[in-house]
Amino acid sequence: MSQEQVMQSLRLPLSECLDAAVTAAHAAAAILQSYVHNRADLVIDTKMRNDLVSQADREAEQAIIEILLERTPQLGIVAEESGGKASDIATWYIDPLDGTTNFLHGIPQYAVSIGLIAHAGAKVNGDEVLEQDTPVIGVVYDPNREELFTGLHGVGAWLNGRRIQVSRTSTLADSVVGTGFPFRDFSFAEEYMPTLHYAIEHTRGVRRFGAAALDLAWVACGRYDAYWEMGLAPWDVAAGTVLVREAGGICEDILRADPWPIRGYVYAGNEHTAAALDNMIQPHMKPR
């Protein structure tokens, strides 16, 4: 293969990938919503304590995978329920139902989340060569509100086609912040609980709605001024990271180890609130 062919093989057609992800998200959401009034009939398994999976998750995930394999066969796929593997150029991270517990209890706060991580060396937006792994496409679809959040690296973020931006709130004292409590892995509770205590006393309010992808999407559109959580999975945060960053915000790894929060320790906000969250969190983190 010539050098030109190699470089061409590393070029990511982001617009085509975004279109595929949107199509897949709608297909998955249609399956989820078909079960909304028949939740009692769902087959539910427990992966670990407080970590549930239903046939709705599995069927929605399969619909996403089929579309992405057909439309973007050169890309890797890592999905919550079926696993998968990364590829050399870019990898999809899929959560077919972020907020499974909400869904199973009839709480209308859940979403389909599809993010694309381009790997170091990939070419995007013309001749830009990425120096590190970078989230480049984010799609989060909330079927209950019919809200489609999309983000495209270097271009922007949108809610139902309208451009969105993070809030302009400059202090935590004036901020409504989102978070997520430890629910399946409690090994980091001693690190997390002091941050929650601080946030309760030093912000306008703390919200915990139980769907990380939507939490990040809400930061991107300014509903939340900031958000932090620990112990998530990469598919929980891949798409949301793109949304926040492309909406002018900051979304980073609490552990300061990776170029995006692949290990599920995430904080996000605007330049002021994200920095304040980081300052709130770091004193309580243990060495790793």
Backbone bond lengths (Angstrom), bond angles and torsions (degrees), N, CA, C in turn:
res aa  C-N    CA-C-N  psi(-1)  N-CA   C-N-CA  omega(-1)  CA-C   N-CA-C  phi
1 M - - - 1.462 - - 1.523 108.81 -
2 S 1.333 116.44 131.50 1.457 120.82 -179.48 1.516 110.62 -72.15
3 Q 1.348 114.93 165.46 1.469 119.37 178.29 1.522 110.34 -61.03
4 E 1.311 116.79 -38.69 1.465 120.39 179.22 1.529 110.85 -63.52
5 Q 1.340 116.59 -40.94 1.457 119.92 179.12 1.525 111.10 -66.98
6 V 1.330 116.04 -37.34 1.464 119.77 177.91 1.523 110.31 -62.34
7 M 1.328 116.58 -46.87 1.455 120.34 -179.07 1.520 111.12 -64.43
8 Q 1.336 116.42 -37.25 1.460 119.78 179.13 1.521 110.42 -66.44
9 S 1.343 116.66 -36.34 1.463 120.35 -179.43 1.518 111.88 -68.53
10 L 1.337 117.07 -20.60 1.462 121.40 179.76 1.526 112.29 -93.89
11 R 1.323 117.17 0.84 1.466 120.46 -179.81 1.527 110.01 -83.47
12 L 1.320 115.78 128.38 1.460 120.91 -178.52 1.533 110.59 -98.95
13 P 1.325 118.75 121.63 1.465 121.00 175.39 1.532 109.45 -81.08
14 L 1.323 116.55 84.65 1.464 120.70 -169.80 1.523 112.96 -61.19
15 S 1.320 118.04 -40.69 1.468 119.81 -178.46 1.527 111.13 -62.60
16 E 1.333 116.31 -41.77 1.462 119.86 178.67 1.527 110.70 -66.36
17 C 1.326 115.97 -38.66 1.463 119.77 178.80 1.525 110.92 -65.81
18 L 1.321 116.84 -40.51 1.463 120.46 178.32 1.518 110.83 -62.38
19 D 1.308 116.76 -43.05 1.463 120.76 179.48 1.522 110.69 -61.83
20 A 1.337 116.42 -40.44 1.461 120.32 178.37 1.521 110.93 -64.17
21 A 1.331 116.86 -41.40 1.458 120.68 -179.02 1.525 111.61 -66.42
22 V 1.318 117.38 -39.46 1.468 120.78 177.65 1.524 110.69 -63.64
23 T 1.324 115.94 -44.40 1.468 120.07 177.61 1.528 110.72 -59.82
24 A 1.320 116.35 -43.67 1.463 121.07 -179.35 1.520 111.50 -65.95
25 A 1.320 117.39 -39.59 1.462 120.91 -179.88 1.524 111.34 -63.88
26 H 1.316 116.57 -42.19 1.471 119.66 178.24 1.529 111.02 -65.27
27 A 1.315 116.72 -39.22 1.465 119.92 179.61 1.530 110.80 -64.00
28 A 1.319 116.10 -43.15 1.463 120.26 179.36 1.524 110.92 -65.33
29 A 1.331 116.58 -43.19 1.462 120.31 -178.56 1.526 111.42 -62.75
30 A 1.323 117.03 -36.08 1.465 120.30 178.58 1.528 110.36 -61.37
31 I 1.330 115.82 -39.20 1.465 119.71 177.90 1.526 110.46 -67.07
32 L 1.321 117.03 -45.47 1.463 119.95 179.34 1.525 111.15 -58.21
33 Q 1.315 115.97 -46.75 1.461 119.41 -175.66 1.522 112.31 -69.36
34 S 1.328 116.55 -22.14 1.468 118.84 177.47 1.528 111.54 -69.28
35 Y 1.338 115.92 -18.34 1.462 120.58 179.64 1.526 113.03 -98.93
36 V 1.311 117.71 -3.56 1.473 120.42 -171.57 1.521 112.31 -56.10
37 H 1.316 117.53 -41.30 1.459 120.52 -177.18 1.525 112.97 -95.66
38 N 1.338 115.33 8.16 1.472 119.40 179.48 1.528 110.43 -131.22
39 R 1.325 115.49 34.01 1.461 118.68 -176.15 1.519 112.66 -61.28
40 A 1.335 117.01 -30.90 1.460 120.26 -178.03 1.526 111.89 -65.55
41 D 1.318 116.51 -20.60 1.460 120.47 -178.71 1.524 112.97 -90.66
42 L 1.319 117.70 -5.12 1.455 120.77 -177.48 1.524 111.86 -70.82
43 V 1.305 115.86 141.85 1.457 121.76 171.68 1.522 107.48 -83.63
44 I 1.338 116.62 120.10 1.461 121.67 -174.44 1.519 109.54 -119.17
45 D 1.313 116.01 131.49 1.457 121.84 176.19 1.523 109.21 -116.47
46 T 1.327 115.61 155.58 1.457 121.49 176.58 1.513 108.84 -108.36
47 K 1.344 116.89 115.64 1.463 121.04 178.23 1.521 110.61 -76.10
48 M 1.309 116.30 -41.98 1.452 123.48 173.30 1.527 105.95 -161.01
49 R 1.316 117.13 179.11 1.455 119.64 -175.60 1.527 111.61 -52.02
50 N 1.342 115.52 126.94 1.462 122.53 177.75 1.524 113.40 60.09
51 D 1.321 117.23 23.36 1.459 121.62 179.04 1.519 107.51 -127.38
52 L 1.333 115.18 99.99 1.456 120.93 -170.82 1.527 111.27 -107.15
53 V 1.326 114.45 155.22 1.456 120.39 173.12 1.525 107.75 -142.09
54 S 1.314 116.65 138.69 1.460 121.25 -179.85 1.517 109.99 -121.44
55 Q 1.320 114.85 171.74 1.459 118.49 177.45 1.524 110.26 -65.28
56 A 1.332 117.56 -24.05 1.467 120.02 176.38 1.528 109.74 -63.64
57 D 1.346 116.45 -44.76 1.467 120.09 176.43 1.525 110.52 -56.17
58 R 1.322 114.87 -49.59 1.464 119.81 -173.86 1.519 112.30 -65.28
59 E 1.337 116.52 -43.32 1.459 119.31 -179.15 1.530 111.39 -68.40
60 A 1.327 116.39 -38.54 1.467 119.79 178.04 1.520 110.20 -65.45
61 E 1.319 116.48 -41.76 1.463 120.04 179.06 1.520 111.29 -62.82
62 Q 1.311 116.79 -42.20 1.459 119.59 -179.75 1.521 111.29 -63.41
63 A 1.329 116.79 -37.33 1.464 120.27 177.86 1.521 110.56 -63.42
64 I 1.328 116.79 -41.99 1.464 120.60 178.34 1.520 110.51 -62.88
65 I 1.324 116.19 -48.28 1.464 120.71 -176.54 1.526 111.10 -60.78
66 E 1.321 116.83 -42.42 1.464 119.99 -179.25 1.531 111.00 -60.77
67 I 1.318 116.72 -42.44 1.464 119.98 -179.14 1.522 110.91 -68.63
68 L 1.326 116.88 -43.78 1.469 119.82 -178.37 1.520 111.59 -68.51
69 L 1.321 117.86 -36.71 1.462 120.22 177.10 1.519 111.47 -64.91
70 E 1.316 115.73 -36.98 1.465 119.67 179.85 1.524 111.43 -72.68
71 R 1.336 116.49 -42.10 1.460 120.93 -173.17 1.530 113.49 -88.08
72 T 1.329 116.94 -29.61 1.479 120.58 -178.11 1.531 109.66 -135.00
73 P 1.323 118.22 63.29 1.471 121.15 -173.32 1.526 113.92 -64.28
74 Q 1.333 117.22 -19.17 1.469 120.32 -177.09 1.517 112.93 -81.88
75 L 1.327 117.88 -7.19 1.454 121.30 -173.87 1.526 111.50 -101.69
76 G 1.329 115.71 150.89 1.449 120.86 176.85 1.517 111.52 -78.57
77 I 1.317 115.73 163.67 1.468 121.13 178.81 1.524 108.61 -138.02
78 V 1.331 115.35 128.18 1.465 121.55 170.88 1.518 106.43 -123.46
79 A 1.335 116.05 116.36 1.458 121.55 -175.26 1.521 110.70 -119.97
80 E 1.328 115.98 151.48 1.458 120.26 -173.35 1.525 112.78 -60.59
81 E 1.327 116.70 -45.09 1.459 118.76 -172.01 1.525 113.44 -91.14
82 S 1.317 117.88 -32.89 1.463 119.47 -173.54 1.518 113.93 -109.12
83 G 1.332 116.81 0.76 1.460 118.93 178.68 1.515 111.60 74.38
84 G 1.332 116.08 -134.61 1.454 120.89 -178.47 1.505 110.55 123.33
85 K 1.328 116.13 -165.96 1.459 119.59 -179.30 1.521 110.26 -150.32
86 A 1.329 114.22 155.64 1.455 120.69 179.26 1.522 110.35 -77.38
87 S 1.331 115.73 165.26 1.465 120.97 174.16 1.529 108.40 -119.62
88 D 1.317 116.32 178.37 1.458 120.23 -177.48 1.523 112.55 -72.31
89 I 1.322 117.15 -35.28 1.460 120.27 -172.10 1.521 112.77 -92.88
90 A 1.336 118.00 -47.68 1.468 120.85 -177.74 1.528 109.14 -164.54
91 T 1.322 115.00 157.02 1.463 120.36 -176.14 1.521 110.11 -137.47
92 W 1.327 115.27 131.18 1.457 121.76 172.51 1.530 109.45 -78.25
93 Y 1.322 116.25 137.17 1.465 122.49 170.76 1.524 107.47 -116.75
94 I 1.335 115.28 119.86 1.464 121.14 -168.02 1.524 111.09 -119.56
95 D 1.323 115.65 128.85 1.462 121.38 166.03 1.526 106.59 -122.14
96 P 1.331 117.17 104.44 1.462 119.16 -174.60 1.519 113.73 -69.76
97 L 1.337 115.83 -22.46 1.467 120.50 179.44 1.519 108.40 -149.81
98 D 1.321 115.24 90.70 1.458 120.07 176.91 1.522 107.37 -86.56
99 G 1.317 115.96 114.25 1.460 121.02 -173.04 1.518 110.93 107.50
100 T 1.338 116.39 39.59 1.466 120.91 -177.50 1.523 112.05 -58.11
101 T 1.326 116.93 -43.17 1.467 119.19 -179.07 1.521 110.88 -62.27
102 N 1.338 117.34 -42.47 1.465 119.90 175.08 1.523 110.55 -57.98
103 F 1.311 116.25 -48.07 1.466 121.82 -179.07 1.527 111.44 -56.31
104 L 1.318 116.52 -46.90 1.458 121.05 -176.08 1.529 112.69 -70.28
105 H 1.331 116.36 -21.64 1.459 120.61 178.29 1.529 112.84 -99.17
106 G 1.315 116.09 6.32 1.455 119.73 177.98 1.510 114.54 76.44
107 I 1.333 117.04 19.67 1.459 121.61 177.70 1.524 107.99 -91.66
108 P 1.318 118.56 118.31 1.473 120.57 -171.93 1.525 113.72 -80.17
109 Q 1.322 115.77 58.01 1.464 121.94 177.99 1.525 107.57 -136.50
110 Y 1.317 115.73 83.68 1.458 122.61 178.66 1.522 107.87 -157.46
111 A 1.321 115.62 165.92 1.463 118.71 -174.34 1.519 110.69 -158.02
112 V 1.308 115.12 163.38 1.464 123.40 167.65 1.519 107.03 -93.73
113 S 1.328 117.22 133.40 1.456 121.26 -178.09 1.526 109.93 -128.52
114 I 1.334 116.17 124.89 1.462 122.20 -179.91 1.526 108.53 -134.69
115 G 1.324 116.32 117.91 1.453 120.76 179.70 1.520 110.90 -124.94
116 L 1.322 116.29 148.07 1.461 121.11 177.39 1.520 108.91 -116.89
117 I 1.331 115.40 124.81 1.455 122.09 176.93 1.517 108.54 -105.01
118 A 1.327 116.64 116.28 1.462 121.02 175.32 1.516 108.21 -85.71
119 H 1.321 116.48 135.39 1.456 120.85 -176.28 1.523 111.43 -89.83
120 A 1.315 115.00 159.52 1.464 120.95 -178.62 1.524 109.96 -52.35
121 G 1.333 116.05 132.53 1.451 121.64 -178.64 1.510 114.01 100.75
122 A 1.334 117.10 -17.01 1.466 119.99 178.30 1.522 110.20 -68.37
123 K 1.338 115.96 149.60 1.461 121.71 178.62 1.520 108.67 -105.53
124 V 1.327 116.08 129.83 1.465 121.67 178.91 1.522 108.82 -135.53
125 N 1.312 115.75 159.17 1.471 121.42 175.01 1.527 112.21 46.76
126 G 1.311 115.46 59.79 1.461 119.62 179.98 1.510 111.18 86.05
127 D 1.323 116.26 -113.45 1.466 120.05 -174.89 1.525 113.63 -108.64
128 E 1.336 117.55 12.83 1.460 119.47 178.82 1.524 110.21 -69.63
129 V 1.313 116.94 119.59 1.461 121.99 176.59 1.525 108.28 -102.58
130 L 1.311 116.70 122.36 1.460 120.94 -176.22 1.529 110.40 -74.83
131 E 1.307 115.88 134.19 1.466 121.22 -179.58 1.518 112.53 -89.31
132 Q 1.327 116.96 -15.36 1.456 120.54 179.07 1.526 109.16 -149.65
133 D 1.318 116.67 165.85 1.453 120.12 177.26 1.528 109.18 -57.11
134 T 1.332 115.32 131.94 1.460 120.48 -172.14 1.525 110.76 -140.10
135 P 1.333 118.76 126.00 1.464 120.25 171.68 1.520 109.61 -65.86
136 V 1.332 117.25 124.65 1.464 120.19 -173.42 1.520 113.94 -119.93
137 I 1.330 117.66 -21.11 1.466 120.94 177.37 1.517 108.64 -136.24
138 G 1.321 115.07 133.34 1.451 120.19 175.48 1.513 110.78 -133.15
139 V 1.319 116.25 128.62 1.460 122.10 175.34 1.526 107.73 -131.09
140 V 1.316 116.05 120.67 1.465 122.17 175.26 1.522 106.85 -127.52
141 Y 1.334 116.20 120.09 1.464 119.94 -177.32 1.522 110.04 -118.36
142 D 1.318 115.29 122.28 1.460 123.64 176.79 1.523 107.86 -100.26
143 P 1.337 117.95 102.35 1.468 119.21 -174.22 1.519 113.85 -72.27
144 N 1.329 118.09 -20.96 1.460 119.55 -179.34 1.522 112.39 -72.97
145 R 1.327 116.40 -37.13 1.461 121.27 177.54 1.532 111.58 -98.82
146 E 1.328 116.12 -2.86 1.463 122.27 -174.87 1.530 110.19 52.52
147 E 1.330 114.60 48.41 1.452 121.42 178.66 1.520 109.87 -110.29
148 L 1.313 115.23 120.35 1.459 122.21 179.71 1.522 109.09 -109.00
149 F 1.318 116.15 112.18 1.455 122.51 176.44 1.530 108.25 -97.23
150 T 1.319 116.65 129.44 1.461 120.72 178.48 1.524 109.75 -133.83
151 G 1.317 114.82 145.10 1.456 120.64 177.52 1.512 110.30 -140.32
152 L 1.338 116.38 142.11 1.455 122.26 -177.73 1.520 108.66 -134.76
153 H 1.318 116.05 124.36 1.463 122.37 -175.23 1.522 112.45 -52.44
154 G 1.328 115.33 125.13 1.454 120.72 176.85 1.504 115.03 78.80
155 V 1.333 116.99 0.61 1.467 119.72 -175.66 1.527 111.51 -119.00
156 G 1.342 117.71 -47.43 1.458 119.32 179.68 1.514 112.45 149.31
157 A 1.330 115.08 -175.49 1.464 122.67 179.07 1.519 108.73 -133.22
158 W 1.337 115.56 148.76 1.453 121.08 -174.02 1.528 110.97 -140.78
159 L 1.317 115.10 152.93 1.460 123.00 169.46 1.521 107.03 -121.05
160 N 1.333 115.38 113.14 1.465 121.44 -176.69 1.532 111.64 49.91
161 G 1.340 114.57 42.31 1.447 120.54 175.45 1.512 115.53 85.05
162 R 1.326 117.61 -4.58 1.464 121.37 178.52 1.521 108.83 -100.84
163 R 1.322 117.19 130.36 1.460 120.54 -177.85 1.527 110.76 -63.10
164 I 1.315 116.01 139.52 1.457 121.05 -179.02 1.525 110.53 -121.75
165 Q 1.334 114.64 157.88 1.456 121.96 177.71 1.519 109.57 -141.21
166 V 1.324 115.28 153.24 1.460 119.86 175.69 1.527 109.10 -67.40
167 S 1.331 115.29 164.23 1.460 119.99 -178.39 1.528 110.92 -68.15
168 R 1.315 115.37 165.79 1.458 121.27 178.74 1.529 111.94 -105.16
169 T 1.310 117.27 8.37 1.456 120.88 -179.50 1.529 109.82 -58.15
170 S 1.311 115.80 134.36 1.464 119.02 -170.84 1.523 114.58 -101.94
171 T 1.324 118.40 -11.85 1.465 120.21 -178.40 1.524 110.68 -135.46
172 L 1.327 115.76 153.62 1.460 119.74 174.61 1.522 111.12 -65.15
173 A 1.322 116.83 -31.34 1.463 120.15 -178.95 1.527 111.98 -59.59
174 D 1.331 116.84 -28.37 1.466 121.75 -179.50 1.530 112.23 -101.94
175 S 1.324 116.54 11.91 1.463 120.81 -171.72 1.531 113.12 -104.95
176 V 1.318 114.68 143.04 1.469 121.63 162.44 1.520 106.36 -97.20
177 V 1.318 116.56 123.70 1.460 120.18 -174.20 1.524 110.71 -119.56
178 G 1.310 115.25 144.23 1.450 121.32 175.90 1.515 110.26 -99.47
179 T 1.316 115.77 156.42 1.456 120.69 177.05 1.522 109.11 -156.88
180 G 1.324 114.92 179.36 1.462 121.17 174.07 1.514 108.04 -141.65
181 F 1.315 117.26 133.62 1.461 121.20 -179.78 1.527 110.08 -82.13
182 P 1.330 117.91 155.28 1.476 119.77 169.68 1.529 109.19 -57.12
183 F 1.338 116.63 132.22 1.465 118.61 -177.21 1.527 113.58 -135.07
184 R 1.324 118.80 -22.20 1.462 119.82 177.72 1.524 110.91 -127.56
185 D 1.322 116.65 -34.56 1.458 122.66 177.77 1.529 107.09 -115.96
186 F 1.318 115.74 115.20 1.466 119.94 -175.21 1.529 111.89 -104.67
187 S 1.334 116.43 12.49 1.461 120.15 -175.81 1.527 112.85 -67.89
188 F 1.334 117.18 -20.48 1.455 120.87 -178.02 1.528 111.95 -106.64
189 A 1.324 117.71 13.27 1.462 120.79 -175.82 1.526 112.35 -60.09
190 E 1.330 117.04 -35.75 1.464 119.67 -179.60 1.522 111.72 -68.19
191 E 1.320 117.00 -25.04 1.456 120.68 175.65 1.526 110.62 -81.52
192 Y 1.317 115.76 -39.25 1.458 120.33 -174.49 1.529 113.43 -75.86
193 M 1.316 117.74 -45.45 1.469 120.54 -169.75 1.534 113.70 -58.95
194 P 1.330 120.06 -39.05 1.472 117.99 176.31 1.532 112.99 -63.03
195 T 1.327 117.14 -31.78 1.462 119.41 178.76 1.527 110.13 -69.21
196 L 1.319 116.65 -39.42 1.468 119.99 177.50 1.529 110.32 -63.38
197 H 1.317 116.41 -44.35 1.461 120.68 179.63 1.524 110.33 -58.89
198 Y 1.321 116.45 -43.95 1.463 120.69 179.42 1.531 109.96 -63.31
199 A 1.318 116.61 -46.00 1.462 120.26 -177.05 1.523 111.71 -63.91
200 I 1.312 117.13 -37.53 1.461 120.23 178.45 1.529 110.61 -59.43
201 E 1.324 116.11 -38.24 1.461 120.76 -175.43 1.529 114.14 -87.87
202 H 1.328 117.06 -18.45 1.464 119.02 -170.79 1.525 114.73 -122.56
203 T 1.321 118.34 12.52 1.464 120.75 176.52 1.518 109.74 -126.93
204 R 1.312 115.41 172.69 1.468 120.56 176.93 1.525 111.11 -71.98
205 G 1.316 116.65 -25.27 1.458 119.81 178.48 1.515 110.96 172.85
206 V 1.330 116.43 150.97 1.456 123.05 178.35 1.524 108.32 -115.38
207 R 1.319 116.58 135.14 1.465 121.97 179.71 1.528 109.48 -123.03
208 R 1.336 115.06 141.14 1.468 120.34 176.45 1.515 107.80 -134.65
209 F 1.346 116.70 100.96 1.454 121.38 -174.03 1.525 114.01 -105.00
210 G 1.327 118.31 -9.35 1.450 119.74 169.13 1.507 117.51 85.65
211 A 1.329 118.14 23.08 1.469 121.19 175.45 1.524 107.76 -147.17
212 A 1.325 117.03 97.88 1.457 122.12 -171.69 1.528 112.84 -60.33
213 A 1.326 117.20 -38.49 1.468 119.51 -179.55 1.523 110.92 -60.56
214 L 1.329 116.73 -40.84 1.456 119.74 177.43 1.522 111.47 -71.94
215 D 1.320 117.38 -34.89 1.467 119.50 176.11 1.526 110.37 -56.72
216 L 1.324 116.48 -46.67 1.461 120.47 179.73 1.533 111.33 -67.94
217 A 1.314 116.86 -39.09 1.467 120.07 177.00 1.525 110.45 -61.94
218 W 1.319 116.35 -36.63 1.471 120.22 -179.81 1.527 111.33 -72.87
219 V 1.330 117.70 -29.20 1.463 119.28 170.56 1.527 109.11 -64.99
220 A 1.322 115.83 -43.54 1.465 120.18 -177.36 1.519 112.52 -60.33
221 C 1.329 117.57 -35.27 1.470 119.45 -177.71 1.518 112.56 -98.23
222 G 1.338 117.19 5.11 1.455 120.25 172.69 1.509 116.30 88.62
223 R 1.328 118.49 4.75 1.469 119.51 177.01 1.528 110.86 -70.33
224 Y 1.307 115.51 -42.33 1.458 121.52 168.74 1.530 107.96 -99.36
225 D 1.321 114.77 145.08 1.460 118.99 174.34 1.523 111.51 -86.38
226 A 1.324 116.50 -21.84 1.461 120.73 179.76 1.527 108.49 -165.99
227 Y 1.337 115.19 166.99 1.469 121.22 -178.07 1.507 108.96 -158.83
228 W 1.337 115.99 142.53 1.463 120.11 172.48 1.516 109.77 -146.22
229 E 1.320 115.63 151.12 1.466 121.08 177.41 1.520 108.58 -161.74
230 M 1.330 114.84 156.70 1.462 121.65 179.04 1.526 109.25 -127.36
231 G 1.332 115.61 155.38 1.456 120.63 172.99 1.511 116.19 75.29
232 L 1.321 116.49 24.47 1.461 120.49 176.69 1.527 110.06 -86.12
233 A 1.332 115.77 -174.76 1.465 122.52 176.00 1.519 108.83 -114.08
234 P 1.333 118.11 160.67 1.473 119.55 -177.73 1.519 114.01 -58.86
235 W 1.329 117.55 -35.53 1.464 119.64 -178.80 1.530 111.55 -72.34
236 D 1.324 118.08 -16.06 1.462 120.57 175.72 1.520 111.76 -72.15
237 V 1.331 117.30 -28.68 1.463 120.75 -168.79 1.522 114.68 -119.69
238 A 1.327 118.64 -9.55 1.470 120.55 -174.53 1.527 111.74 -59.87
239 A 1.317 116.79 -52.71 1.469 119.82 -177.83 1.521 111.15 -67.77
240 G 1.317 116.70 -43.79 1.459 120.29 -177.95 1.510 113.31 -62.63
241 T 1.328 116.56 -32.39 1.460 119.66 177.25 1.516 111.00 -60.23
242 V 1.323 116.68 -43.41 1.467 120.47 178.00 1.528 110.33 -61.73
243 L 1.324 116.67 -45.85 1.461 120.61 -177.09 1.527 111.11 -58.37
244 V 1.332 116.06 -48.44 1.465 119.47 -177.67 1.525 111.17 -64.55
245 R 1.320 116.30 -47.86 1.468 119.35 -178.10 1.524 111.57 -62.43
246 E 1.333 116.75 -42.38 1.465 119.30 -177.93 1.525 112.39 -75.93
247 A 1.333 117.04 -14.02 1.459 120.90 174.20 1.531 111.31 -90.70
248 G 1.332 115.91 11.10 1.451 120.72 176.37 1.507 114.92 90.78
249 G 1.332 116.22 11.40 1.447 120.10 -177.32 1.513 113.86 -104.62
250 I 1.321 114.40 -173.50 1.458 123.30 179.91 1.516 107.93 -117.98
251 C 1.324 116.60 131.71 1.461 122.07 175.74 1.516 106.82 -140.89
252 E 1.328 116.58 112.20 1.451 119.99 -170.04 1.526 112.04 -139.06
253 D 1.317 113.15 171.82 1.453 123.85 179.77 1.535 109.41 -82.39
254 I 1.331 116.81 119.24 1.462 120.81 176.78 1.523 110.91 -56.28
255 L 1.320 116.60 -35.35 1.459 121.30 -175.99 1.524 112.72 -76.40
256 R 1.324 116.42 -11.04 1.466 122.09 178.63 1.529 112.34 58.46
257 A 1.312 115.68 33.90 1.457 120.08 -176.71 1.524 113.11 -111.50
258 D 1.330 117.73 -24.55 1.463 121.75 -172.47 1.526 110.91 -129.08
259 P 1.341 116.92 156.97 1.466 120.16 -178.49 1.530 113.73 -72.35
260 W 1.324 117.04 -12.10 1.462 121.64 170.87 1.530 106.96 -148.17
261 P 1.311 119.56 163.37 1.478 121.04 -170.68 1.536 113.32 -76.07
262 I 1.311 117.26 57.02 1.461 121.85 -174.94 1.525 111.92 -64.35
263 R 1.321 117.58 -25.53 1.466 120.31 179.67 1.528 113.18 -91.13
264 G 1.340 115.90 6.35 1.459 119.27 170.63 1.511 116.19 81.17
265 Y 1.332 116.79 15.39 1.466 121.56 173.23 1.525 106.19 -107.52
266 V 1.331 117.36 105.22 1.453 120.29 -164.94 1.524 111.55 -132.32
267 Y 1.320 115.11 141.68 1.464 120.52 167.46 1.514 107.99 -134.79
268 A 1.340 115.37 148.54 1.463 119.77 -174.01 1.518 109.93 -152.49
269 G 1.319 114.78 151.99 1.456 121.61 177.11 1.506 109.88 168.28
270 N 1.327 116.26 -164.29 1.458 119.05 173.20 1.523 108.59 -85.41
271 E 1.309 117.40 -176.59 1.465 119.46 -174.10 1.530 112.33 -61.26
272 H 1.326 116.96 -28.51 1.463 120.53 -179.02 1.530 111.36 -85.79
273 T 1.327 116.11 -50.19 1.460 118.94 -174.42 1.527 112.16 -72.43
274 A 1.333 117.18 -33.66 1.470 119.16 177.80 1.520 110.28 -65.97
275 A 1.319 116.68 -42.78 1.463 119.97 178.03 1.523 110.90 -62.49
276 A 1.330 116.68 -39.88 1.460 120.42 179.30 1.531 110.78 -66.17
277 L 1.319 117.28 -39.80 1.473 120.35 176.39 1.521 110.81 -62.30
278 D 1.317 116.11 -45.28 1.457 119.94 179.70 1.525 110.75 -58.98
279 N 1.315 116.62 -42.39 1.465 120.54 177.74 1.523 111.63 -65.55
280 M 1.324 116.42 -31.85 1.460 121.38 177.89 1.524 111.71 -70.43
281 I 1.326 115.69 -37.72 1.466 121.47 -171.82 1.529 113.31 -83.51
282 Q 1.313 117.25 -45.28 1.480 121.37 -168.21 1.521 114.40 -55.69
283 P 1.343 121.19 -39.09 1.462 119.11 -179.50 1.525 114.57 -60.70
284 H 1.332 117.28 -17.96 1.462 120.59 -175.74 1.533 113.20 -103.29
285 M 1.335 117.14 -2.33 1.455 119.98 -178.54 1.521 110.73 -81.62
286 K 1.330 115.48 139.55 1.461 121.09 179.22 1.535 110.14 -92.58
287 P 1.315 117.84 150.28 1.465 119.84 177.38 1.515 111.59 -60.02
288 R 1.347 115.78 144.28 1.466 120.90 178.82 1.526 109.27 -125.89
